[in-house]
Amino acid sequence: FLSLLKNFSELIIVDPKRDSPARFARKHGIAVIYPQENRSKSDFVSEINERLSQCLDLIQKRQAILYDNPWHEFTHLTIVIDEVLALSEGVNKTIKDSFFSLLSQIALLGRATKIHLLLVSQRFDHTTIPISVREQLNVLIQIGNINKKTTQFLFPDLDPEGIVIPIGHGTGLIQVIDNEHPYQVLPLLCPTYYTKKGIL
């Protein structure tokens, strides 16, 4: 996804594990936030909150431009947050509440101003992201083990028994919620993607 997104969107990457997304960002000169040595988790999430706050300020500036010129075209900005669950667990309540509030505001206000969230997590219950954020998601993708229990957060009304899911790596479910695609959950087979050895 990052290889595709970087072609038409500015990116800000948050990588709590300092793993392949951080290496991808370094290789392509993309802004990245990851934990630093000798800093607490609360400091790390506070740094993320500061960046999200800057994005919220940008949304408000762009809204002012749209107010005067509704046809103004902005460049896309995508905030990619890997392992969201790792950020929302085990941090000071004030910092966590601030993180959730900023995510909610960006999810609710960002679409018209071309500022997007791409969130990745092992699960998406209410402790991972606020329900208001989940309700604003336009593209939902779940890969891996698919059953009634694992789909209850992203696809709460779905009975996956009736969907034939391909066998293999990168398979699962996808739903696109917009004015163009049918409002249904579909099976997904991701293409196999190879990177140069040693980069990721």
PAMI-31367 format. One record per residue: residue in one letter; x, y, z of N, C-alpha, C in turn. Coordinates in Angstrom, 3 decimals, padded with zeros to 6 digits. Example, Ala and Ser with C-alpha at 12.3 -4.5 7.8 and 13.67 -1.06 7.14 Angstrom:
PAMI-31367
<'a',<013.190,-005.690,007.800>,<012.300,-004.500,007.800>,<013.200,-003.300,007.800>>;
<'s',<012.850,-002.250,007.080>,<013.670,-001.060,007.140>,<012.900,000.030,007.870>>;
//
This chain:
PAMI-31367
<'f',<000.823,-001.201,000.000>,<000.000,000.000,000.000>,<000.863,001.258,000.000>>;
<'l',<001.957,001.243,000.757>,<002.806,002.430,000.830>,<003.434,002.745,-000.520>>;
<'s',<003.851,001.703,-001.248>,<004.449,001.913,-002.570>,<003.462,002.579,-003.513>>;
<'l',<002.197,002.210,-003.388>,<001.145,002.798,-004.222>,<000.824,004.217,-003.771>>;
<'l',<000.641,004.394,-002.468>,<000.237,005.699,-001.929>,<001.256,006.797,-002.203>>;
<'k',<002.533,006.466,-002.136>,<003.552,007.513,-002.267>,<003.538,008.168,-003.647>>;
<'n',<002.877,007.525,-004.624>,<002.806,008.086,-005.975>,<001.826,009.245,-006.092>>;
<'f',<000.842,009.324,-005.184>,<-000.146,010.402,-005.314>,<-000.466,011.098,-003.994>>;
<'s',<000.238,010.743,-002.931>,<-000.066,011.345,-001.635>,<001.213,011.594,-000.845>>;
<'e',<001.247,012.734,-000.150>,<002.285,012.905,000.865>,<001.992,011.907,001.979>>;
<'l',<003.029,011.434,002.639>,<002.839,010.441,003.697>,<003.495,010.891,004.997>>;
<'i',<002.825,010.570,006.094>,<003.430,010.639,007.424>,<003.242,009.244,008.009>>;
<'i',<004.325,008.593,008.380>,<004.248,007.209,008.854>,<004.562,007.149,010.346>>;
<'v',<003.707,006.449,011.079>,<003.934,006.186,012.500>,<004.158,004.684,012.646>>;
<'d',<005.316,004.305,013.157>,<005.666,002.886,013.254>,<006.176,002.558,014.661>>;
<'p',<005.280,002.104,015.550>,<005.677,001.814,016.937>,<006.741,000.729,017.070>>;
<'k',<006.852,-000.147,016.048>,<007.823,-001.244,016.138>,<009.151,-000.911,015.448>>;
<'r',<009.207,000.245,014.795>,<010.401,000.642,014.028>,<010.807,-000.483,013.079>>;
<'d',<009.811,-000.938,012.330>,<009.962,-002.124,011.482>,<009.950,-001.715,010.008>>;
<'s',<009.349,-002.543,009.154>,<009.401,-002.298,007.712>,<008.810,-000.950,007.277>>;
<'p',<007.705,-000.440,007.891>,<007.245,000.895,007.469>,<008.301,001.984,007.708>>;
<'a',<009.031,001.895,008.828>,<010.085,002.885,009.120>,<011.224,002.771,008.110>>;
<'r',<011.581,001.539,007.737>,<012.645,001.356,006.747>,<012.200,001.856,005.378>>;
<'f',<010.920,001.611,005.048>,<010.365,002.114,003.788>,<010.454,003.643,003.765>>;
<'a',<010.063,004.270,004.877>,<010.092,005.737,004.971>,<011.518,006.261,004.800>>;
<'r',<012.474,005.612,005.456>,<013.871,006.048,005.344>,<014.361,005.949,003.902>>;
<'k',<014.020,004.849,003.235>,<014.467,004.642,001.851>,<013.903,005.697,000.913>>;
<'h',<012.648,006.130,001.172>,<011.976,007.052,000.247>,<011.925,008.493,000.759>>;
<'g',<012.626,008.785,001.838>,<012.665,010.153,002.346>,<011.324,010.654,002.855>>;
<'i',<010.577,009.773,003.516>,<009.232,010.101,004.013>,<009.307,010.367,005.520>>;
<'a',<008.505,011.326,005.979>,<008.461,011.639,007.415>,<007.996,010.414,008.196>>;
<'v',<008.722,010.068,009.255>,<008.367,008.884,010.053>,<008.559,009.190,011.537>>;
<'i',<007.653,008.662,012.340>,<007.752,008.786,013.796>,<007.857,007.375,014.362>>;
<'y',<008.900,007.126,015.136>,<009.052,005.823,015.785>,<009.665,006.045,017.167>>;
<'p',<009.565,005.045,018.055>,<010.089,005.230,019.417>,<011.605,005.438,019.408>>;
<'q',<012.059,006.339,020.244>,<013.499,006.579,020.404>,<013.964,005.923,021.706>>;
<'e',<015.223,005.588,021.757>,<015.778,004.999,022.984>,<015.693,006.003,024.135>>;
<'n',<015.541,005.476,025.325>,<015.494,006.287,026.557>,<014.319,007.262,026.602>>;
<'r',<013.249,006.936,025.874>,<012.038,007.759,025.955>,<010.869,006.863,026.315>>;
<'s',<009.953,007.387,027.100>,<008.806,006.582,027.527>,<007.781,006.475,026.404>>;
<'k',<006.890,005.509,026.568>,<005.809,005.339,025.596>,<004.918,006.576,025.568>>;
<'s',<004.695,007.173,026.732>,<003.874,008.389,026.793>,<004.501,009.521,025.988>>;
<'d',<005.829,009.635,026.039>,<006.526,010.654,025.233>,<006.320,010.396,023.745>>;
<'f',<006.392,009.111,023.371>,<006.207,008.727,021.969>,<004.807,009.093,021.489>>;
<'v',<003.786,008.729,022.264>,<002.404,009.028,021.861>,<002.159,010.540,021.890>>;
<'s',<002.801,011.254,022.809>,<002.686,012.718,022.838>,<003.256,013.332,021.563>>;
<'e',<004.368,012.766,021.070>,<004.956,013.240,019.812>,<003.991,013.005,018.649>>;
<'i',<003.335,011.836,018.660>,<002.333,011.537,017.623>,<001.183,012.538,017.720>>;
<'n',<000.727,012.804,018.942>,<-000.368,013.762,019.137>,<-000.007,015.144,018.600>>;
<'e',<001.241,015.532,018.804>,<001.699,016.833,018.300>,<001.596,016.882,016.777>>;
<'r',<001.998,015.770,016.137>,<001.936,015.721,014.663>,<000.487,015.684,014.183>>;
<'l',<-000.360,014.921,014.872>,<-001.778,014.874,014.508>,<-002.428,016.243,014.686>>;
<'s',<-002.013,016.961,015.708>,<-002.526,018.306,015.950>,<-002.146,019.241,014.803>>;
<'q',<-000.924,019.098,014.285>,<-000.499,019.889,013.123>,<-001.356,019.554,011.902>>;
<'c',<-001.688,018.273,011.747>,<-002.552,017.854,010.631>,<-003.950,018.441,010.784>>;
<'l',<-004.435,018.504,012.013>,<-005.748,019.100,012.274>,<-005.726,020.596,011.953>>;
<'d',<-004.637,021.275,012.285>,<-004.485,022.691,011.918>,<-004.519,022.853,010.402>>;
<'l',<-003.856,021.925,009.690>,<-003.847,021.972,008.228>,<-005.252,021.774,007.669>>;
<'i',<-006.019,020.864,008.274>,<-007.411,020.665,007.857>,<-008.175,021.977,007.972>>;
<'q',<-008.002,022.677,009.089>,<-008.733,023.927,009.302>,<-008.308,025.008,008.311>>;
<'k',<-007.017,025.060,007.982>,<-006.545,026.018,006.971>,<-007.145,025.691,005.607>>;
<'r',<-007.177,024.407,005.284>,<-007.746,023.998,003.994>,<-009.252,024.254,003.946>>;
<'q',<-009.930,024.085,005.085>,<-011.365,024.382,005.125>,<-011.614,025.858,004.832>>;
<'a',<-010.754,026.732,005.346>,<-010.888,028.172,005.095>,<-010.707,028.477,003.610>>;
<'i',<-009.763,027.772,002.964>,<-009.554,027.953,001.519>,<-010.782,027.476,000.754>>;
<'l',<-011.327,026.313,001.147>,<-012.521,025.774,000.475>,<-013.737,026.673,000.666>>;
<'y',<-013.787,027.364,001.780>,<-014.908,028.273,002.042>,<-014.962,029.362,000.968>>;
<'d',<-013.785,029.861,000.567>,<-013.715,030.906,-000.464>,<-013.699,030.327,-001.869>>;
<'n',<-013.147,029.128,-002.017>,<-013.047,028.510,-003.343>,<-013.324,027.012,-003.233>>;
<'p',<-014.610,026.611,-003.356>,<-014.991,025.196,-003.165>,<-014.354,024.234,-004.167>>;
<'w',<-013.778,024.752,-005.254>,<-013.212,023.876,-006.288>,<-011.697,023.750,-006.169>>;
<'h',<-011.140,024.310,-005.116>,<-009.683,024.239,-004.946>,<-009.251,022.776,-004.787>>;
<'e',<-008.187,022.407,-005.492>,<-007.666,021.035,-005.420>,<-006.438,020.989,-004.513>>;
<'f',<-006.506,020.158,-003.490>,<-005.371,019.983,-002.581>,<-004.614,018.708,-002.921>>;
<'t',<-003.346,018.659,-002.513>,<-002.616,017.393,-002.617>,<-003.066,016.496,-001.459>>;
<'h',<-003.080,015.210,-001.707>,<-003.465,014.254,-000.666>,<-002.370,014.174,000.400>>;
<'l',<-002.799,014.001,001.640>,<-001.884,013.727,002.749>,<-002.452,012.534,003.505>>;
<'t',<-001.672,011.480,003.620>,<-002.127,010.269,004.309>,<-001.268,010.024,005.545>>;
<'i',<-001.944,009.908,006.679>,<-001.272,009.595,007.940>,<-001.402,008.087,008.146>>;
<'v',<-000.294,007.391,008.056>,<-000.280,005.929,008.168>,<000.152,005.568,009.589>>;
<'i',<-000.710,004.862,010.314>,<-000.370,004.452,011.678>,<-000.402,002.930,011.753>>;
<'d',<000.773,002.338,011.916>,<000.880,000.883,012.036>,<000.687,000.495,013.503>>;
<'e',<000.086,-000.668,013.726>,<-000.096,-001.198,015.090>,<-000.730,-000.171,016.030>>;
<'v',<-001.920,000.304,015.657>,<-002.628,001.313,016.461>,<-002.835,000.819,017.891>>;
<'l',<-003.112,-000.470,018.032>,<-003.359,-001.041,019.360>,<-002.171,-000.816,020.296>>;
<'a',<-000.963,-000.877,019.754>,<000.243,-000.679,020.565>,<000.330,000.745,021.112>>;
<'l',<-000.341,001.684,020.457>,<-000.309,003.079,020.905>,<-001.345,003.361,021.975>>;
<'s',<-002.489,002.684,021.873>,<-003.594,003.013,022.774>,<-003.576,002.197,024.067>>;
<'e',<-002.700,001.203,024.154>,<-002.610,000.393,025.373>,<-001.429,000.837,026.228>>;
<'g',<-001.683,000.950,027.523>,<-000.593,001.201,028.458>,<-000.033,002.608,028.475>>;
<'v',<-000.837,003.600,028.041>,<-000.368,004.986,028.152>,<-001.273,005.768,029.096>>;
<'n',<-000.757,006.835,029.605>,<-001.473,007.767,030.464>,<-002.837,008.126,029.856>>;
<'k',<-003.894,008.128,030.663>,<-005.261,008.335,030.165>,<-005.423,009.670,029.440>>;
<'t',<-004.809,010.715,029.951>,<-004.921,012.037,029.316>,<-004.349,012.009,027.904>>;
<'i',<-003.184,011.379,027.758>,<-002.527,011.293,026.445>,<-003.344,010.419,025.502>>;
<'k',<-003.855,009.297,026.024>,<-004.683,008.403,025.206>,<-005.952,009.117,024.751>>;
<'d',<-006.617,009.838,025.655>,<-007.839,010.571,025.296>,<-007.553,011.617,024.228>>;
<'s',<-006.410,012.275,024.348>,<-006.011,013.270,023.350>,<-005.774,012.605,021.993>>;
<'f',<-005.105,011.447,022.016>,<-004.855,010.676,020.789>,<-006.174,010.298,020.120>>;
<'f',<-007.107,009.762,020.905>,<-008.411,009.368,020.367>,<-009.177,010.570,019.822>>;
<'s',<-009.127,011.688,020.535>,<-009.833,012.893,020.102>,<-009.289,013.407,018.769>>;
<'l',<-007.967,013.428,018.634>,<-007.350,013.892,017.385>,<-007.682,012.959,016.229>>;
<'l',<-007.616,011.638,016.472>,<-008.000,010.679,015.426>,<-009.435,010.915,014.980>>;
<'s',<-010.339,011.105,015.944>,<-011.760,011.308,015.636>,<-011.964,012.554,014.790>>;
<'q',<-011.311,013.641,015.169>,<-011.487,014.891,014.429>,<-010.947,014.790,013.007>>;
<'i',<-009.792,014.143,012.851>,<-009.221,013.981,011.508>,<-010.110,013.081,010.659>>;
<'a',<-010.614,011.993,011.256>,<-011.501,011.079,010.521>,<-012.781,011.787,010.083>>;
<'l',<-013.318,012.633,010.943>,<-014.582,013.314,010.647>,<-014.415,014.476,009.677>>;
<'l',<-013.305,015.208,009.769>,<-013.152,016.454,009.008>,<-012.201,016.356,007.818>>;
<'g',<-011.394,015.302,007.767>,<-010.306,015.263,006.793>,<-010.689,014.994,005.358>>;
<'r',<-011.796,014.321,005.131>,<-012.114,013.847,003.783>,<-012.172,014.970,002.748>>;
<'a',<-012.914,016.028,003.036>,<-013.086,017.120,002.067>,<-011.774,017.848,001.793>>;
<'t',<-010.851,017.787,002.748>,<-009.585,018.503,002.602>,<-008.439,017.586,002.167>>;
<'k',<-008.786,016.369,001.752>,<-007.828,015.386,001.220>,<-006.775,014.958,002.247>>;
<'i',<-007.177,014.920,003.514>,<-006.285,014.413,004.558>,<-006.889,013.119,005.096>>;
<'h',<-006.134,012.039,004.992>,<-006.670,010.698,005.226>,<-005.910,009.973,006.337>>;
<'l',<-006.571,008.979,006.898>,<-005.944,008.072,007.866>,<-005.860,006.679,007.253>>;
<'l',<-004.730,006.015,007.427>,<-004.612,004.594,007.092>,<-004.172,003.909,008.385>>;
<'l',<-005.079,003.141,008.968>,<-004.840,002.541,010.281>,<-004.669,001.030,010.152>>;
<'v',<-003.651,000.503,010.806>,<-003.364,-000.934,010.763>,<-003.332,-001.450,012.199>>;
<'s',<-004.024,-002.575,012.440>,<-004.032,-003.141,013.789>,<-004.385,-004.618,013.754>>;
<'q',<-003.997,-005.328,014.813>,<-004.377,-006.732,014.947>,<-005.871,-006.860,015.221>>;
<'r',<-006.441,-005.854,015.891>,<-007.887,-005.844,016.104>,<-008.360,-004.398,016.205>>;
<'f',<-009.654,-004.186,015.983>,<-010.207,-002.832,015.954>,<-011.398,-002.686,016.889>>;
<'d',<-011.239,-003.109,018.133>,<-012.331,-002.901,019.085>,<-012.275,-001.472,019.631>>;
<'h',<-013.169,-001.149,020.576>,<-013.267,000.232,021.068>,<-012.045,000.677,021.867>>;
<'t',<-011.212,-000.278,022.295>,<-009.999,000.116,023.018>,<-008.863,000.479,022.062>>;
<'t',<-009.018,000.130,020.786>,<-007.981,000.409,019.785>,<-008.190,001.766,019.137>>;
<'i',<-009.408,001.983,018.631>,<-009.784,003.284,018.062>,<-011.208,003.602,018.510>>;
<'p',<-011.559,004.880,018.584>,<-012.930,005.229,018.960>,<-013.938,004.722,017.930>>;
<'i',<-015.140,004.421,018.383>,<-016.202,003.953,017.482>,<-016.464,004.989,016.398>>;
<'s',<-016.384,006.279,016.741>,<-016.634,007.338,015.753>,<-015.635,007.275,014.599>>;
<'v',<-014.402,006.849,014.874>,<-013.409,006.693,013.807>,<-013.775,005.498,012.940>>;
<'r',<-014.113,004.384,013.581>,<-014.463,003.170,012.835>,<-015.641,003.425,011.901>>;
<'e',<-016.600,004.223,012.356>,<-017.786,004.507,011.536>,<-017.475,005.395,010.339>>;
<'q',<-016.336,006.088,010.358>,<-015.963,006.970,009.245>,<-015.089,006.279,008.201>>;
<'l',<-014.679,005.048,008.459>,<-013.774,004.361,007.538>,<-014.455,004.097,006.200>>;
<'n',<-013.718,004.371,005.108>,<-014.254,004.165,003.757>,<-013.856,002.828,003.151>>;
<'v',<-012.663,002.369,003.491>,<-012.189,001.082,002.973>,<-011.787,000.230,004.168>>;
<'l',<-012.440,-000.918,004.299>,<-012.126,-001.831,005.398>,<-011.547,-003.109,004.811>>;
<'i',<-010.373,-003.489,005.281>,<-009.712,-004.705,004.799>,<-009.325,-005.542,006.010>>;
<'q',<-009.704,-006.804,005.974>,<-009.277,-007.727,007.028>,<-008.660,-008.941,006.368>>;
<'i',<-007.404,-009.222,006.722>,<-006.751,-010.406,006.165>,<-006.384,-011.347,007.306>>;
<'g',<-006.165,-012.593,006.940>,<-005.840,-013.598,007.959>,<-007.031,-014.480,008.259>>;
<'n',<-007.110,-014.940,009.488>,<-008.169,-015.855,009.913>,<-009.524,-015.141,009.892>>;
<'i',<-010.459,-015.657,009.119>,<-011.779,-015.027,008.984>,<-012.845,-015.935,009.584>>;
<'n',<-013.494,-015.463,010.634>,<-014.653,-016.152,011.200>,<-015.506,-015.116,011.924>>;
<'k',<-016.624,-015.558,012.461>,<-017.573,-014.638,013.102>,<-016.914,-013.828,014.225>>;
<'k',<-016.017,-014.480,014.967>,<-015.374,-013.801,016.095>,<-014.375,-012.747,015.623>>;
<'t',<-013.572,-013.083,014.617>,<-012.533,-012.144,014.173>,<-013.100,-010.974,013.375>>;
<'t',<-014.281,-011.143,012.782>,<-014.858,-010.057,011.967>,<-015.808,-009.160,012.753>>;
<'q',<-016.008,-009.443,014.046>,<-017.049,-008.729,014.799>,<-016.792,-007.230,014.942>>;
<'f',<-015.539,-006.779,014.832>,<-015.254,-005.354,015.024>,<-015.336,-004.562,013.721>>;
<'l',<-014.709,-005.065,012.659>,<-014.767,-004.338,011.387>,<-016.067,-004.588,010.642>>;
<'f',<-016.587,-005.798,010.741>,<-017.816,-006.155,010.017>,<-018.821,-006.755,010.997>>;
<'p',<-019.382,-005.947,011.896>,<-020.213,-006.489,012.984>,<-021.480,-007.208,012.533>>;
<'d',<-022.024,-006.846,011.371>,<-023.277,-007.458,010.916>,<-023.055,-008.608,009.946>>;
<'l',<-021.809,-008.986,009.749>,<-021.488,-009.974,008.721>,<-021.454,-011.390,009.277>>;
<'d',<-022.043,-012.319,008.515>,<-021.838,-013.745,008.762>,<-020.921,-014.241,007.648>>;
<'p',<-019.630,-014.446,007.923>,<-018.684,-014.781,006.854>,<-018.836,-016.188,006.293>>;
<'e',<-019.728,-016.990,006.896>,<-019.888,-018.377,006.438>,<-020.258,-018.452,004.958>>;
<'g',<-021.004,-017.475,004.465>,<-021.475,-017.536,003.076>,<-020.500,-016.982,002.061>>;
<'i',<-019.325,-016.531,002.500>,<-018.361,-015.927,001.578>,<-017.223,-016.906,001.323>>;
<'v',<-016.950,-017.162,000.049>,<-015.846,-018.055,-000.317>,<-014.567,-017.221,-000.367>>;
<'i',<-013.665,-017.486,000.560>,<-012.423,-016.717,000.658>,<-011.292,-017.534,000.050>>;
<'p',<-010.492,-016.932,-000.843>,<-009.387,-017.677,-001.457>,<-008.424,-018.216,-000.398>>;
<'i',<-007.716,-019.272,-000.748>,<-006.742,-019.872,000.167>,<-005.371,-019.264,-000.115>>;
<'g',<-004.595,-019.037,000.933>,<-003.231,-018.543,000.741>,<-002.942,-017.294,001.541>>;
<'h',<-001.748,-016.753,001.347>,<-001.330,-015.535,002.048>,<-002.061,-014.328,001.477>>;
<'g',<-002.306,-013.330,002.332>,<-002.905,-012.077,001.867>,<-004.338,-012.215,001.413>>;
<'t',<-005.084,-013.143,002.014>,<-006.488,-013.313,001.637>,<-007.377,-012.867,002.791>>;
<'g',<-008.578,-012.449,002.451>,<-009.492,-011.994,003.492>,<-010.722,-011.335,002.916>>;
<'l',<-011.113,-010.209,003.526>,<-012.343,-009.509,003.149>,<-012.055,-008.037,002.896>>;
<'i',<-012.857,-007.439,002.012>,<-012.750,-006.002,001.755>,<-014.146,-005.410,001.588>>;
<'q',<-014.310,-004.195,002.069>,<-015.542,-003.446,001.838>,<-015.162,-002.004,001.529>>;
<'v',<-015.699,-001.483,000.430>,<-015.484,-000.084,000.055>,<-016.806,000.641,000.230>>;
<'i',<-016.795,001.699,001.028>,<-018.025,002.442,001.307>,<-017.914,003.808,000.639>>;
<'d',<-018.562,003.953,-000.507>,<-018.596,005.230,-001.222>,<-019.823,005.249,-002.119>>;
<'n',<-019.855,006.186,-003.059>,<-021.022,006.305,-003.939>,<-020.902,005.460,-005.198>>;
<'e',<-019.773,004.778,-005.377>,<-019.534,004.053,-006.621>,<-019.622,002.538,-006.478>>;
<'h',<-019.174,002.010,-005.353>,<-019.094,000.559,-005.196>,<-020.339,000.004,-004.510>>;
<'p',<-020.682,-001.246,-004.814>,<-021.823,-001.861,-004.121>,<-021.530,-001.981,-002.632>>;
<'y',<-022.548,-001.768,-001.826>,<-022.371,-001.780,-000.364>,<-022.394,-003.222,000.118>>;
<'q',<-021.298,-003.920,-000.074>,<-021.224,-005.304,000.384>,<-019.782,-005.682,000.680>>;
<'v',<-019.633,-006.720,001.482>,<-018.306,-007.230,001.832>,<-017.927,-008.290,000.804>>;
<'l',<-016.722,-008.172,000.254>,<-016.287,-009.070,-000.816>,<-015.012,-009.809,-000.413>>;
<'p',<-014.790,-011.009,-000.993>,<-013.526,-011.707,-000.736>,<-012.362,-010.940,-001.356>>;
<'l',<-011.192,-011.056,-000.749>,<-010.016,-010.316,-001.201>,<-008.834,-011.260,-001.367>>;
<'l',<-008.130,-011.097,-002.474>,<-006.867,-011.797,-002.698>,<-005.834,-010.738,-003.059>>;
<'c',<-004.901,-010.477,-002.149>,<-003.878,-009.451,-002.390>,<-002.813,-010.000,-003.333>>;
<'p',<-002.279,-009.131,-004.206>,<-001.189,-009.597,-005.075>,<000.068,-009.851,-004.259>>;
<'t',<000.879,-010.785,-004.716>,<002.162,-011.035,-004.062>,<003.098,-009.893,-004.418>>;
<'y',<003.770,-009.353,-003.414>,<004.613,-008.177,-003.622>,<006.024,-008.485,-003.153>>;
<'y',<006.980,-008.250,-004.024>,<008.376,-008.512,-003.670>,<009.134,-007.192,-003.551>>;
<'t',<010.011,-007.106,-002.577>,<010.865,-005.926,-002.443>,<012.307,-006.352,-002.648>>;
<'k',<013.149,-005.366,-002.931>,<014.565,-005.680,-003.089>,<015.107,-006.222,-001.775>>;
<'k',<015.899,-007.249,-001.871>,<016.438,-007.891,-000.675>,<017.243,-006.880,000.144>>;
<'g',<016.999,-006.892,001.448>,<017.769,-006.025,002.328>,<017.119,-004.692,002.627>>;
<'i',<016.055,-004.317,001.885>,<015.401,-003.028,002.135>,<014.352,-003.188,003.218>>;
<'l',<013.456,-004.149,003.041>,<012.409,-004.364,004.021>,<012.584,-005.728,004.661>>;
//
